[in-house]
Amino acid sequence: MWFYFEMVKRYLKLFILLLACLAQPALSMGQDATTPPTDEVIPVSRPAPDLNEEIYYRNRLEFSLDTGALPINIPFVFDVFVGGDYSQRPLHYTLVPIFPSLRWQMGDVRGPGILRGNTDLTATLSFTAETNE
């Protein structure tokens, strides 16, 4: 018997919720029930021009050349396991890494908010020059 009353209360709550959803909405403070709606056409707002189109556009190729110098070399991390020691002084070489890259912007800039961006295809070569001192 107890289960029956709980089920009736549950269905009664759902029925009241359904009636509340189907009821007519009340007028807002700015609305007046006696004033008929006007036939005034509201102008459509246009989005601001996208300023990124001047910088990022489809099928653009870019080239970059990154280089650096590592004059203070860090010993190989696993020297302990291959029998080396960390006591080599002075260091006798300097590394100069060179990275030429070619980028192709495959699409336009698009997307909402934080997901906004474009798609790039990148090819990078790596060359490391070693100079002995």
Distance bins in CASP14 RR format, pairs under 12 A and 6 or more apart:
PFRMAT RR
TARGET T0000
AUTHOR 0000-0000-0000
RMODE 2
METHOD distances of the structure
MODEL  1
1 7 0 0 0 0 0 1 0 0 0 0 0
1 8 0 0 0 0 0 1 0 0 0 0 0
2 8 0 0 0 0 0 1 0 0 0 0 0
2 9 0 0 0 0 0 1 0 0 0 0 0
3 9 0 0 0 0 0 1 0 0 0 0 0
3 10 0 0 0 0 0 1 0 0 0 0 0
4 10 0 0 0 0 0 1 0 0 0 0 0
4 11 0 0 0 0 0 1 0 0 0 0 0
5 11 0 0 0 0 0 1 0 0 0 0 0
5 12 0 0 0 0 0 1 0 0 0 0 0
6 12 0 0 0 0 0 1 0 0 0 0 0
6 13 0 0 0 0 0 1 0 0 0 0 0
7 13 0 0 0 0 0 1 0 0 0 0 0
7 14 0 0 0 0 0 1 0 0 0 0 0
8 14 0 0 0 0 0 1 0 0 0 0 0
8 15 0 0 0 0 0 1 0 0 0 0 0
9 15 0 0 0 0 0 1 0 0 0 0 0
9 16 0 0 0 0 0 1 0 0 0 0 0
10 16 0 0 0 0 0 1 0 0 0 0 0
10 17 0 0 0 0 0 1 0 0 0 0 0
11 17 0 0 0 0 0 1 0 0 0 0 0
11 18 0 0 0 0 0 1 0 0 0 0 0
12 18 0 0 0 0 0 1 0 0 0 0 0
12 19 0 0 0 0 0 1 0 0 0 0 0
13 19 0 0 0 0 0 1 0 0 0 0 0
13 20 0 0 0 0 0 1 0 0 0 0 0
14 20 0 0 0 0 0 1 0 0 0 0 0
14 21 0 0 0 0 0 1 0 0 0 0 0
15 21 0 0 0 0 0 1 0 0 0 0 0
15 22 0 0 0 0 0 1 0 0 0 0 0
16 22 0 0 0 0 0 1 0 0 0 0 0
16 23 0 0 0 0 0 1 0 0 0 0 0
17 23 0 0 0 0 0 1 0 0 0 0 0
24 33 0 0 0 0 0 1 0 0 0 0 0
25 31 0 0 0 0 0 1 0 0 0 0 0
26 33 0 0 0 0 0 1 0 0 0 0 0
27 33 1 0 0 1 0 0 0 0 0 0 0
27 34 0 0 0 0 0 1 0 0 0 0 0
27 35 0 0 0 0 0 1 0 0 0 0 0
31 37 0 0 0 0 0 1 0 0 0 0 0
50 56 0 0 0 0 1 0 0 0 0 0 0
50 57 0 0 0 0 0 1 0 0 0 0 0
50 108 0 0 0 0 1 0 0 0 0 0 0
50 109 1 0 0 1 0 0 0 0 0 0 0
50 110 0 0 0 0 1 0 0 0 0 0 0
50 111 0 0 0 0 0 1 0 0 0 0 0
50 116 0 0 0 0 0 1 0 0 0 0 0
50 117 0 0 0 0 0 1 0 0 0 0 0
50 118 0 0 0 0 0 1 0 0 0 0 0
51 109 0 0 0 0 1 0 0 0 0 0 0
52 105 0 0 0 0 0 1 0 0 0 0 0
52 107 0 0 0 0 0 1 0 0 0 0 0
52 108 0 0 0 0 1 0 0 0 0 0 0
52 109 1 0 1 0 0 0 0 0 0 0 0
52 110 0 0 0 0 1 0 0 0 0 0 0
52 111 0 0 0 0 0 1 0 0 0 0 0
52 116 0 0 0 0 1 0 0 0 0 0 0
52 117 0 0 0 0 1 0 0 0 0 0 0
52 118 0 0 0 0 1 0 0 0 0 0 0
53 60 0 0 0 0 0 1 0 0 0 0 0
53 105 0 0 0 0 0 1 0 0 0 0 0
53 107 0 0 0 0 0 1 0 0 0 0 0
53 108 1 0 0 1 0 0 0 0 0 0 0
53 109 1 0 0 1 0 0 0 0 0 0 0
53 110 0 0 0 0 0 1 0 0 0 0 0
53 118 0 0 0 0 0 1 0 0 0 0 0
54 60 0 0 0 0 0 1 0 0 0 0 0
54 108 0 0 0 0 0 1 0 0 0 0 0
54 109 0 0 0 0 0 1 0 0 0 0 0
55 62 0 0 0 0 0 1 0 0 0 0 0
55 105 0 0 0 0 1 0 0 0 0 0 0
55 108 0 0 0 0 0 1 0 0 0 0 0
55 109 0 0 0 0 1 0 0 0 0 0 0
55 117 0 0 0 0 0 1 0 0 0 0 0
55 118 0 0 0 0 0 1 0 0 0 0 0
56 62 0 0 0 0 0 1 0 0 0 0 0
56 103 0 0 0 0 0 1 0 0 0 0 0
56 105 1 0 0 1 0 0 0 0 0 0 0
56 106 0 0 0 0 0 1 0 0 0 0 0
56 107 0 0 0 0 1 0 0 0 0 0 0
56 108 1 0 0 1 0 0 0 0 0 0 0
56 109 1 0 1 0 0 0 0 0 0 0 0
56 110 0 0 0 0 1 0 0 0 0 0 0
56 116 0 0 0 0 0 1 0 0 0 0 0
56 117 1 0 0 1 0 0 0 0 0 0 0
56 118 1 0 1 0 0 0 0 0 0 0 0
56 119 0 0 0 0 0 1 0 0 0 0 0
56 120 0 0 0 0 1 0 0 0 0 0 0
57 104 0 0 0 0 0 1 0 0 0 0 0
57 105 1 0 0 1 0 0 0 0 0 0 0
57 106 0 0 0 0 0 1 0 0 0 0 0
57 107 0 0 0 0 1 0 0 0 0 0 0
57 108 1 0 0 1 0 0 0 0 0 0 0
57 109 0 0 0 0 1 0 0 0 0 0 0
57 110 0 0 0 0 0 1 0 0 0 0 0
57 118 0 0 0 0 1 0 0 0 0 0 0
58 104 0 0 0 0 1 0 0 0 0 0 0
58 105 1 0 0 1 0 0 0 0 0 0 0
58 106 1 0 0 1 0 0 0 0 0 0 0
58 107 1 0 1 0 0 0 0 0 0 0 0
58 108 1 0 1 0 0 0 0 0 0 0 0
58 109 0 0 0 0 1 0 0 0 0 0 0
58 110 0 0 0 0 0 1 0 0 0 0 0
58 118 0 0 0 0 1 0 0 0 0 0 0
58 119 0 0 0 0 1 0 0 0 0 0 0
58 120 0 0 0 0 0 1 0 0 0 0 0
59 103 0 0 0 0 0 1 0 0 0 0 0
59 104 1 0 0 1 0 0 0 0 0 0 0
59 105 1 0 0 1 0 0 0 0 0 0 0
59 106 1 0 0 1 0 0 0 0 0 0 0
59 107 1 0 0 1 0 0 0 0 0 0 0
59 108 0 0 0 0 1 0 0 0 0 0 0
59 118 0 0 0 0 0 1 0 0 0 0 0
59 119 0 0 0 0 0 1 0 0 0 0 0
59 120 0 0 0 0 0 1 0 0 0 0 0
59 121 0 0 0 0 0 1 0 0 0 0 0
60 102 0 0 0 0 0 1 0 0 0 0 0
60 103 0 0 0 0 1 0 0 0 0 0 0
60 104 1 0 0 1 0 0 0 0 0 0 0
60 105 1 0 1 0 0 0 0 0 0 0 0
60 106 0 0 0 0 1 0 0 0 0 0 0
60 107 0 0 0 0 1 0 0 0 0 0 0
60 108 0 0 0 0 0 1 0 0 0 0 0
60 109 0 0 0 0 0 1 0 0 0 0 0
60 118 0 0 0 0 1 0 0 0 0 0 0
60 119 0 0 0 0 0 1 0 0 0 0 0
60 120 0 0 0 0 1 0 0 0 0 0 0
60 121 0 0 0 0 0 1 0 0 0 0 0
61 101 0 0 0 0 0 1 0 0 0 0 0
61 102 1 0 0 1 0 0 0 0 0 0 0
61 103 1 0 0 1 0 0 0 0 0 0 0
61 104 1 0 1 0 0 0 0 0 0 0 0
61 105 1 0 0 1 0 0 0 0 0 0 0
61 106 0 0 0 0 0 1 0 0 0 0 0
61 120 0 0 0 0 0 1 0 0 0 0 0
61 121 0 0 0 0 0 1 0 0 0 0 0
61 122 0 0 0 0 0 1 0 0 0 0 0
61 123 0 0 0 0 0 1 0 0 0 0 0
62 100 0 0 0 0 0 1 0 0 0 0 0
62 101 0 0 0 0 1 0 0 0 0 0 0
62 102 1 0 0 1 0 0 0 0 0 0 0
62 103 1 0 1 0 0 0 0 0 0 0 0
62 104 1 0 0 1 0 0 0 0 0 0 0
62 105 1 0 0 1 0 0 0 0 0 0 0
62 118 0 0 0 0 0 1 0 0 0 0 0
62 120 0 0 0 0 1 0 0 0 0 0 0
62 121 0 0 0 0 0 1 0 0 0 0 0
62 122 0 0 0 0 1 0 0 0 0 0 0
62 123 0 0 0 0 0 1 0 0 0 0 0
63 99 0 0 0 0 0 1 0 0 0 0 0
63 100 1 0 0 1 0 0 0 0 0 0 0
63 101 1 0 0 1 0 0 0 0 0 0 0
63 102 1 0 1 0 0 0 0 0 0 0 0
63 103 1 0 0 1 0 0 0 0 0 0 0
63 104 0 0 0 0 0 1 0 0 0 0 0
63 122 0 0 0 0 0 1 0 0 0 0 0
63 123 0 0 0 0 0 1 0 0 0 0 0
63 124 0 0 0 0 0 1 0 0 0 0 0
63 125 0 0 0 0 0 1 0 0 0 0 0
64 98 0 0 0 0 0 1 0 0 0 0 0
64 99 0 0 0 0 1 0 0 0 0 0 0
64 100 1 0 0 1 0 0 0 0 0 0 0
64 101 1 0 1 0 0 0 0 0 0 0 0
64 102 0 0 0 0 1 0 0 0 0 0 0
64 103 1 0 0 1 0 0 0 0 0 0 0
64 120 0 0 0 0 0 1 0 0 0 0 0
64 122 0 0 0 0 1 0 0 0 0 0 0
64 123 0 0 0 0 0 1 0 0 0 0 0
64 124 0 0 0 0 1 0 0 0 0 0 0
64 125 0 0 0 0 0 1 0 0 0 0 0
65 97 0 0 0 0 0 1 0 0 0 0 0
65 98 1 0 0 1 0 0 0 0 0 0 0
65 99 1 0 0 1 0 0 0 0 0 0 0
65 100 1 0 1 0 0 0 0 0 0 0 0
65 101 1 0 0 1 0 0 0 0 0 0 0
65 102 0 0 0 0 0 1 0 0 0 0 0
65 124 0 0 0 0 0 1 0 0 0 0 0
65 125 0 0 0 0 0 1 0 0 0 0 0
65 127 0 0 0 0 0 1 0 0 0 0 0
66 96 0 0 0 0 0 1 0 0 0 0 0
66 97 0 0 0 0 1 0 0 0 0 0 0
66 98 1 0 0 1 0 0 0 0 0 0 0
66 99 1 0 1 0 0 0 0 0 0 0 0
66 100 0 0 0 0 1 0 0 0 0 0 0
66 101 1 0 0 1 0 0 0 0 0 0 0
66 124 0 0 0 0 1 0 0 0 0 0 0
66 125 0 0 0 0 0 1 0 0 0 0 0
66 126 0 0 0 0 1 0 0 0 0 0 0
66 127 0 0 0 0 0 1 0 0 0 0 0
67 95 0 0 0 0 0 1 0 0 0 0 0
67 96 1 0 0 1 0 0 0 0 0 0 0
67 97 1 0 0 1 0 0 0 0 0 0 0
67 98 1 0 1 0 0 0 0 0 0 0 0
67 99 1 0 0 1 0 0 0 0 0 0 0
67 100 0 0 0 0 1 0 0 0 0 0 0
67 101 0 0 0 0 0 1 0 0 0 0 0
67 126 0 0 0 0 0 1 0 0 0 0 0
67 127 0 0 0 0 1 0 0 0 0 0 0
67 128 0 0 0 0 0 1 0 0 0 0 0
67 129 0 0 0 0 1 0 0 0 0 0 0
68 94 0 0 0 0 0 1 0 0 0 0 0
68 95 0 0 0 0 1 0 0 0 0 0 0
68 96 1 0 0 1 0 0 0 0 0 0 0
68 97 1 0 1 0 0 0 0 0 0 0 0
68 98 1 0 0 1 0 0 0 0 0 0 0
68 99 0 0 0 0 1 0 0 0 0 0 0
68 127 0 0 0 0 0 1 0 0 0 0 0
68 128 0 0 0 0 1 0 0 0 0 0 0
68 129 0 0 0 0 1 0 0 0 0 0 0
69 93 0 0 0 0 0 1 0 0 0 0 0
69 94 1 0 0 1 0 0 0 0 0 0 0
69 95 1 0 0 1 0 0 0 0 0 0 0
69 96 1 0 1 0 0 0 0 0 0 0 0
69 97 0 0 0 0 1 0 0 0 0 0 0
69 98 0 0 0 0 0 1 0 0 0 0 0
69 128 0 0 0 0 0 1 0 0 0 0 0
69 129 0 0 0 0 1 0 0 0 0 0 0
69 130 0 0 0 0 0 1 0 0 0 0 0
69 131 0 0 0 0 1 0 0 0 0 0 0
70 91 0 0 0 0 0 1 0 0 0 0 0
70 93 0 0 0 0 1 0 0 0 0 0 0
70 94 1 0 0 1 0 0 0 0 0 0 0
70 95 1 0 1 0 0 0 0 0 0 0 0
70 96 1 0 0 1 0 0 0 0 0 0 0
70 97 1 0 0 1 0 0 0 0 0 0 0
70 128 0 0 0 0 1 0 0 0 0 0 0
70 129 0 0 0 0 0 1 0 0 0 0 0
70 130 0 0 0 0 1 0 0 0 0 0 0
70 131 0 0 0 0 0 1 0 0 0 0 0
71 90 0 0 0 0 0 1 0 0 0 0 0
71 91 0 0 0 0 1 0 0 0 0 0 0
71 92 0 0 0 0 0 1 0 0 0 0 0
71 93 0 0 0 0 1 0 0 0 0 0 0
71 94 1 0 1 0 0 0 0 0 0 0 0
71 95 0 0 0 0 1 0 0 0 0 0 0
71 96 0 0 0 0 1 0 0 0 0 0 0
71 130 0 0 0 0 0 1 0 0 0 0 0
71 131 0 0 0 0 1 0 0 0 0 0 0
71 133 0 0 0 0 1 0 0 0 0 0 0
72 90 0 0 0 0 0 1 0 0 0 0 0
72 91 1 0 0 1 0 0 0 0 0 0 0
72 93 0 0 0 0 0 1 0 0 0 0 0
72 94 0 0 0 0 1 0 0 0 0 0 0
72 95 0 0 0 0 0 1 0 0 0 0 0
73 79 0 0 0 0 0 1 0 0 0 0 0
73 86 0 0 0 0 0 1 0 0 0 0 0
73 88 0 0 0 0 1 0 0 0 0 0 0
73 89 0 0 0 0 0 1 0 0 0 0 0
73 90 0 0 0 0 0 1 0 0 0 0 0
73 91 1 0 1 0 0 0 0 0 0 0 0
73 92 0 0 0 0 1 0 0 0 0 0 0
73 93 1 0 0 1 0 0 0 0 0 0 0
73 94 1 0 0 1 0 0 0 0 0 0 0
73 95 1 0 0 1 0 0 0 0 0 0 0
73 96 0 0 0 0 0 1 0 0 0 0 0
73 128 0 0 0 0 0 1 0 0 0 0 0
73 130 0 0 0 0 1 0 0 0 0 0 0
73 131 0 0 0 0 0 1 0 0 0 0 0
73 132 0 0 0 0 0 1 0 0 0 0 0
73 133 0 0 0 0 0 1 0 0 0 0 0
74 86 0 0 0 0 1 0 0 0 0 0 0
74 88 0 0 0 0 0 1 0 0 0 0 0
74 91 0 0 0 0 1 0 0 0 0 0 0
74 95 0 0 0 0 0 1 0 0 0 0 0
75 82 0 0 0 0 0 1 0 0 0 0 0
75 83 0 0 0 0 0 1 0 0 0 0 0
75 84 0 0 0 0 1 0 0 0 0 0 0
75 85 0 0 0 0 1 0 0 0 0 0 0
75 86 1 0 1 0 0 0 0 0 0 0 0
75 87 0 0 0 0 1 0 0 0 0 0 0
75 88 1 0 0 1 0 0 0 0 0 0 0
75 89 0 0 0 0 0 1 0 0 0 0 0
75 91 0 0 0 0 1 0 0 0 0 0 0
75 93 0 0 0 0 0 1 0 0 0 0 0
76 82 1 0 0 1 0 0 0 0 0 0 0
76 83 0 0 0 0 0 1 0 0 0 0 0
76 84 0 0 0 0 1 0 0 0 0 0 0
76 85 0 0 0 0 0 1 0 0 0 0 0
76 86 0 0 0 0 1 0 0 0 0 0 0
76 88 0 0 0 0 0 1 0 0 0 0 0
77 84 0 0 0 0 0 1 0 0 0 0 0
77 86 0 0 0 0 0 1 0 0 0 0 0
78 84 0 0 0 0 1 0 0 0 0 0 0
78 86 0 0 0 0 0 1 0 0 0 0 0
79 85 1 0 0 1 0 0 0 0 0 0 0
79 86 1 0 0 1 0 0 0 0 0 0 0
79 87 0 0 0 0 0 1 0 0 0 0 0
79 88 0 0 0 0 1 0 0 0 0 0 0
80 86 0 0 0 0 1 0 0 0 0 0 0
90 132 0 0 0 0 0 1 0 0 0 0 0
90 133 1 0 0 1 0 0 0 0 0 0 0
91 130 0 0 0 0 0 1 0 0 0 0 0
91 131 0 0 0 0 0 1 0 0 0 0 0
91 132 0 0 0 0 0 1 0 0 0 0 0
91 133 1 0 0 1 0 0 0 0 0 0 0
92 130 0 0 0 0 0 1 0 0 0 0 0
92 131 0 0 0 0 1 0 0 0 0 0 0
92 132 1 0 1 0 0 0 0 0 0 0 0
92 133 1 0 1 0 0 0 0 0 0 0 0
93 128 0 0 0 0 0 1 0 0 0 0 0
93 129 0 0 0 0 0 1 0 0 0 0 0
93 130 1 0 1 0 0 0 0 0 0 0 0
93 131 1 0 0 1 0 0 0 0 0 0 0
93 132 1 0 1 0 0 0 0 0 0 0 0
93 133 1 0 0 1 0 0 0 0 0 0 0
94 128 0 0 0 0 0 1 0 0 0 0 0
94 129 0 0 0 0 1 0 0 0 0 0 0
94 130 1 0 0 1 0 0 0 0 0 0 0
94 131 1 0 1 0 0 0 0 0 0 0 0
94 132 0 0 0 0 1 0 0 0 0 0 0
94 133 1 0 0 1 0 0 0 0 0 0 0
95 126 0 0 0 0 0 1 0 0 0 0 0
95 127 0 0 0 0 0 1 0 0 0 0 0
95 128 1 0 1 0 0 0 0 0 0 0 0
95 129 1 0 0 1 0 0 0 0 0 0 0
95 130 1 0 1 0 0 0 0 0 0 0 0
95 131 0 0 0 0 1 0 0 0 0 0 0
95 132 0 0 0 0 0 1 0 0 0 0 0
95 133 0 0 0 0 0 1 0 0 0 0 0
96 126 0 0 0 0 0 1 0 0 0 0 0
96 127 0 0 0 0 1 0 0 0 0 0 0
96 128 1 0 0 1 0 0 0 0 0 0 0
96 129 1 0 1 0 0 0 0 0 0 0 0
96 130 1 0 0 1 0 0 0 0 0 0 0
96 131 1 0 0 1 0 0 0 0 0 0 0
97 124 0 0 0 0 0 1 0 0 0 0 0
97 125 0 0 0 0 0 1 0 0 0 0 0
97 126 1 0 0 1 0 0 0 0 0 0 0
97 127 1 0 0 1 0 0 0 0 0 0 0
97 128 1 0 1 0 0 0 0 0 0 0 0
97 129 1 0 0 1 0 0 0 0 0 0 0
97 130 0 0 0 0 0 1 0 0 0 0 0
98 124 0 0 0 0 0 1 0 0 0 0 0
98 125 0 0 0 0 1 0 0 0 0 0 0
98 126 1 0 0 1 0 0 0 0 0 0 0
98 127 1 0 1 0 0 0 0 0 0 0 0
98 128 1 0 0 1 0 0 0 0 0 0 0
98 129 1 0 0 1 0 0 0 0 0 0 0
98 130 0 0 0 0 0 1 0 0 0 0 0
99 122 0 0 0 0 0 1 0 0 0 0 0
99 123 0 0 0 0 0 1 0 0 0 0 0
99 124 1 0 1 0 0 0 0 0 0 0 0
99 125 1 0 0 1 0 0 0 0 0 0 0
99 126 1 0 1 0 0 0 0 0 0 0 0
99 127 1 0 0 1 0 0 0 0 0 0 0
99 128 0 0 0 0 1 0 0 0 0 0 0
100 122 0 0 0 0 0 1 0 0 0 0 0
100 123 0 0 0 0 1 0 0 0 0 0 0
100 124 1 0 0 1 0 0 0 0 0 0 0
100 125 1 0 1 0 0 0 0 0 0 0 0
100 126 0 0 0 0 1 0 0 0 0 0 0
100 127 0 0 0 0 1 0 0 0 0 0 0
101 120 0 0 0 0 0 1 0 0 0 0 0
101 121 0 0 0 0 0 1 0 0 0 0 0
101 122 1 0 0 1 0 0 0 0 0 0 0
101 123 1 0 0 1 0 0 0 0 0 0 0
101 124 1 0 1 0 0 0 0 0 0 0 0
101 125 1 0 0 1 0 0 0 0 0 0 0
101 126 0 0 0 0 1 0 0 0 0 0 0
102 120 0 0 0 0 0 1 0 0 0 0 0
102 121 0 0 0 0 1 0 0 0 0 0 0
102 122 1 0 0 1 0 0 0 0 0 0 0
102 123 1 0 1 0 0 0 0 0 0 0 0
102 124 1 0 0 1 0 0 0 0 0 0 0
102 125 0 0 0 0 1 0 0 0 0 0 0
103 118 0 0 0 0 0 1 0 0 0 0 0
103 119 0 0 0 0 0 1 0 0 0 0 0
103 120 1 0 1 0 0 0 0 0 0 0 0
103 121 1 0 0 1 0 0 0 0 0 0 0
103 122 1 0 1 0 0 0 0 0 0 0 0
103 123 0 0 0 0 1 0 0 0 0 0 0
103 124 0 0 0 0 1 0 0 0 0 0 0
104 118 0 0 0 0 0 1 0 0 0 0 0
104 119 0 0 0 0 1 0 0 0 0 0 0
104 120 1 0 0 1 0 0 0 0 0 0 0
104 121 1 0 1 0 0 0 0 0 0 0 0
104 122 1 0 0 1 0 0 0 0 0 0 0
104 123 0 0 0 0 1 0 0 0 0 0 0
105 117 0 0 0 0 1 0 0 0 0 0 0
105 118 1 0 1 0 0 0 0 0 0 0 0
105 119 1 0 0 1 0 0 0 0 0 0 0
105 120 1 0 1 0 0 0 0 0 0 0 0
105 121 0 0 0 0 1 0 0 0 0 0 0
105 122 0 0 0 0 0 1 0 0 0 0 0
106 117 0 0 0 0 0 1 0 0 0 0 0
106 118 1 0 0 1 0 0 0 0 0 0 0
106 119 1 0 1 0 0 0 0 0 0 0 0
106 120 1 0 0 1 0 0 0 0 0 0 0
106 121 1 0 1 0 0 0 0 0 0 0 0
106 122 0 0 0 0 0 1 0 0 0 0 0
107 117 0 0 0 0 1 0 0 0 0 0 0
107 118 1 0 1 0 0 0 0 0 0 0 0
107 119 1 0 1 0 0 0 0 0 0 0 0
107 120 0 0 0 0 1 0 0 0 0 0 0
107 121 0 0 0 0 1 0 0 0 0 0 0
108 116 0 0 0 0 0 1 0 0 0 0 0
108 117 0 0 0 0 1 0 0 0 0 0 0
108 118 1 0 0 1 0 0 0 0 0 0 0
108 119 0 0 0 0 1 0 0 0 0 0 0
109 115 0 0 0 0 0 1 0 0 0 0 0
109 116 1 0 0 1 0 0 0 0 0 0 0
109 117 1 0 1 0 0 0 0 0 0 0 0
109 118 1 0 1 0 0 0 0 0 0 0 0
109 119 0 0 0 0 1 0 0 0 0 0 0
109 120 0 0 0 0 0 1 0 0 0 0 0
110 116 1 0 0 1 0 0 0 0 0 0 0
110 117 1 0 0 1 0 0 0 0 0 0 0
110 118 1 0 0 1 0 0 0 0 0 0 0
110 119 0 0 0 0 1 0 0 0 0 0 0
111 117 1 0 0 1 0 0 0 0 0 0 0
111 118 0 0 0 0 1 0 0 0 0 0 0
111 119 0 0 0 0 0 1 0 0 0 0 0
END
